Amino acid sequence: MTITKNKHLYEVLFRFNESGQAQGAHAQYREIVKEGDVVLADRIGDAIPVSLLDAPDKLTVTQVIGDAMAGVVALKDEKVAMCDELTAQVAALEVDLAAQVSALQAELVAKDANIQELLAQVGNLEIRVVELMPPVNLADYSEPEAPTE
């Protein structure tokens, strides 16, 4: 597995004087070392003074803001990629669901046709039972007598 080292902006602190003017700043960077997905080391570096004025030999506010913006852009790109992946997964699920619904509807139609066929057979059997029954002579049956008190 490959070992990767990632260093990104962790914190920026600006100090202001009593009149609200920027007086100083420092930044801290976070360093993460991984082997694959396993974190081997994760540390926050020492505070580095940040120059409020552009200076070739010092870390400047412009550089820190650039690092911060790079982080924001990376997160945005990651979000877009995740949204695209989720959209594709949802589309695939919708296709799969539509296929399942179609299959269930076809199964329902087949079962309904089978039920209708069975009901027709039951109706034919009822007719056949009536045909095979001996005729009933109502005269052979008398009404029960009413109880007397």
Secondary structure by P-SEA (a helix, b strand, c coil): cbbbbbbcccbbbbbbccccccccbbbbbbbbbbccccccbbbbccbbbbbcccccccccaaaaaaaaaaaaaaaaaaaaaaaaaaaaaaaaaaaaaaaaaaaaaaaaaaaaaaaaaaaaaaaaaaaaaaaaccccccccccccccccc
